[in-house]
């Protein structure tokens, strides 16, 4: 039986803390025996969360005795990590423990230096902050989890379930993992990454930007068949000048901005209507359904049909 240690620091996120406890304690081997022993380990005798206070039954020394250490996120991911927790995680890694973070727990794991030079992920809302705080880490905001072998990271919230099921499959195979997935009422593998859950807002532009009128015009005319020359003509400048100003003020190109606006509109139609995908492609401005599907998957991380299945709003009555 393998041992899983769950690190509980002050202000731990309850969902991140409970996810590995529930998943691993309920996992059963083919003979019906428990697959894991779970230990909750704290750096202090009492741990406070946003909802309750509890006393972890184990201290940090238990981390080095575990086969796997799970690092949940904290309410404030930028809060200083206790030095003793950093030391304990490094000691556990040196002892051969597999260490996995959930959601913004990646900030805690990053503070140890164990993710330096590696690819990692976290909740999409916090990905930019993690990359800025730890430029030595290759942060990928589009995936549900990243497996580097000894060190793993997951995206936000429910992605912790995906990570735990992945660990179970690594340890005990697909049959045991599939049984754990059924108990969690989760698919063993979800289609797409966390990109499908990201709200793609209109790219920001500085207040008073000279492109503001053009961006409004693009938004209103996104469904039309617009080429770069059309956009440049409306803006009254050359295509080269338009591209340069667009990159300066929005960080992207006119056509990329237009494609993103079309995809945002397509997401709304997939959620709110029963229109066929090919019709939606035409309505939002794509001349080819194939091009639409390719662009949609590139931006959202999944297909239009899979997105609709996951997010379509139920009709009244």
Protein Blocks (a to p, Z undefined) as FASTA:
>chain_A
ZZddddddehiafklmmmmmmmmmmpccfkopafbdcddddfbfbdcdfkbccddfbdfk
lmmmpmbdcddddfblmbccdfklmmmmmmmmmnopacddehjllmmmmmnopmgoiacd
ddfklmmmmmmmmmmbccdfkbfbdcehjaccddehjlmmmmmmmmmmmmnojklmmmmm
mmnopafbdgdifklmpccddddddehiaklmmmmmmmmmmmpccdfklmmmmnopafkl
mmmmmmmmnopafklmmmmmmmmmmmmmmmmmccdfklmmmmnopabfklmmmmmmmmno
pafklmmmmmoccdeZZ
